[in-house]
């Protein structure tokens, strides 16, 4: 895994001992939106504390450059590692969705 480039909106996440690069590419965001609905509404739900665990896992999964885990394993590792540990990557990702490239 290459290092996360925060300027490009990338984040790092370690799941089950596996480093995961979270990269919000156009294709990844389109795939997430197809599953989760409009991303702006998703960001609004997150801001209101209404983001579900399933939505969080799906958004991070779609934006994982090379997850190294199957989707179900990814979700389980997300919970096992604690949601607080994934929050910085999620916060950076949501900010990138709203603000775009710097």
The 8 nearest C-alpha neighbors of each residue, nearest first, counted from 0:
[[1, 2, 20, 18, 19, 65, 3, 64],
 [0, 2, 3, 20, 4, 19, 18, 11],
 [3, 1, 4, 0, 20, 11, 10, 9],
 [2, 4, 9, 10, 11, 5, 20, 1],
 [3, 5, 9, 6, 7, 2, 8, 10],
 [4, 6, 8, 9, 7, 3, 10, 91],
 [5, 7, 8, 4, 101, 9, 100, 3],
 [8, 6, 5, 4, 9, 100, 101, 22],
 [9, 7, 5, 95, 6, 92, 91, 4],
 [10, 8, 22, 5, 3, 4, 21, 7],
 [9, 11, 21, 3, 88, 20, 5, 8],
 [12, 10, 20, 3, 19, 21, 88, 13],
 [11, 13, 19, 18, 14, 20, 88, 85],
 [14, 12, 18, 17, 19, 16, 15, 11],
 [13, 15, 17, 16, 76, 77, 18, 12],
 [16, 14, 17, 76, 13, 80, 79, 77],
 [15, 17, 14, 13, 18, 76, 19, 80],
 [16, 18, 14, 13, 15, 19, 67, 66],
 [19, 17, 13, 12, 14, 16, 20, 0],
 [18, 20, 12, 66, 13, 11, 21, 17],
 [21, 19, 11, 64, 63, 10, 22, 3],
 [20, 22, 63, 10, 62, 9, 64, 11],
 [21, 23, 9, 62, 64, 24, 63, 20],
 [24, 22, 62, 27, 28, 21, 25, 9],
 [25, 23, 27, 26, 22, 28, 62, 29],
 [24, 26, 28, 27, 29, 23, 30, 62],
 [25, 27, 29, 24, 28, 30, 23, 31],
 [28, 26, 24, 30, 62, 61, 25, 29],
 [27, 29, 31, 25, 30, 26, 32, 23],
 [28, 30, 32, 26, 31, 27, 25, 33],
 [31, 29, 33, 27, 28, 32, 26, 34],
 [32, 30, 28, 34, 29, 33, 58, 61],
 [31, 33, 36, 35, 29, 34, 30, 37],
 [34, 32, 30, 31, 36, 35, 29, 37],
 [33, 35, 31, 32, 36, 30, 57, 29],
 [36, 34, 32, 31, 33, 54, 37, 38],
 [35, 37, 32, 33, 34, 38, 41, 40],
 [38, 36, 40, 39, 32, 41, 35, 33],
 [39, 37, 41, 40, 32, 42, 36, 96],
 [38, 40, 42, 41, 37, 43, 97, 96],
 [41, 39, 43, 38, 42, 37, 44, 36],
 [40, 42, 38, 44, 39, 43, 45, 37],
 [43, 41, 45, 39, 40, 44, 46, 38],
 [42, 44, 40, 46, 45, 41, 47, 39],
 [45, 43, 49, 47, 41, 50, 42, 46],
 [44, 46, 50, 42, 48, 47, 43, 49],
 [45, 47, 43, 44, 48, 42, 49, 50],
 [48, 46, 44, 45, 49, 43, 50, 42],
 [47, 49, 45, 46, 50, 44, 43, 51],
 [48, 50, 44, 47, 45, 51, 46, 43],
 [51, 49, 45, 44, 48, 54, 52, 55],
 [52, 50, 54, 53, 49, 55, 45, 56],
 [51, 53, 55, 54, 56, 50, 57, 78],
 [52, 54, 56, 51, 55, 57, 74, 50],
 [55, 53, 57, 51, 52, 56, 58, 50],
 [56, 54, 52, 58, 53, 57, 59, 51],
 [55, 57, 53, 59, 54, 58, 74, 60],
 [58, 56, 60, 54, 55, 59, 53, 61],
 [59, 57, 55, 61, 60, 56, 31, 54],
 [58, 60, 62, 56, 57, 61, 63, 55],
 [61, 59, 57, 63, 62, 58, 56, 70],
 [60, 62, 27, 58, 59, 63, 31, 57],
 [63, 61, 59, 23, 27, 22, 21, 60],
 [62, 64, 21, 60, 66, 65, 61, 20],
 [63, 65, 20, 22, 21, 62, 66, 19],
 [66, 64, 63, 67, 19, 20, 0, 68],
 [65, 67, 63, 68, 19, 64, 60, 73],
 [68, 66, 65, 69, 17, 19, 18, 73],
 [69, 67, 66, 73, 72, 70, 71, 17],
 [68, 70, 72, 71, 73, 67, 66, 74],
 [69, 71, 73, 72, 74, 68, 60, 66],
 [70, 72, 74, 73, 69, 75, 68, 76],
 [73, 71, 75, 69, 70, 74, 68, 76],
 [72, 74, 70, 76, 71, 68, 75, 69],
 [75, 73, 77, 71, 72, 76, 56, 70],
 [74, 76, 72, 78, 77, 73, 79, 71],
 [77, 75, 79, 73, 14, 78, 74, 15],
 [76, 78, 74, 75, 80, 79, 73, 14],
 [77, 79, 81, 75, 76, 80, 82, 74],
 [80, 78, 76, 81, 77, 75, 15, 82],
 [81, 79, 77, 78, 76, 84, 14, 82],
 [82, 80, 78, 79, 83, 84, 77, 85],
 [81, 83, 85, 84, 78, 86, 77, 80],
 [84, 82, 86, 81, 85, 87, 80, 78],
 [83, 85, 82, 81, 86, 80, 87, 12],
 [84, 86, 82, 83, 88, 87, 89, 12],
 [85, 87, 89, 83, 88, 84, 90, 82],
 [88, 86, 90, 89, 85, 91, 84, 83],
 [89, 87, 91, 10, 86, 90, 85, 92],
 [88, 90, 86, 92, 87, 91, 93, 85],
 [89, 91, 87, 93, 92, 88, 86, 94],
 [92, 90, 94, 88, 89, 93, 95, 87],
 [91, 93, 89, 95, 94, 90, 88, 96],
 [94, 92, 96, 90, 95, 91, 89, 42],
 [95, 93, 91, 97, 92, 96, 98, 90],
 [94, 96, 99, 92, 98, 93, 8, 97],
 [97, 95, 93, 94, 99, 98, 92, 38],
 [96, 98, 94, 95, 99, 93, 39, 42],
 [99, 97, 95, 96, 94, 100, 101, 93],
 [100, 98, 95, 96, 97, 101, 94, 8],
 [99, 101, 7, 98, 95, 8, 6, 96],
 [100, 6, 99, 7, 98, 8, 95, 5]]
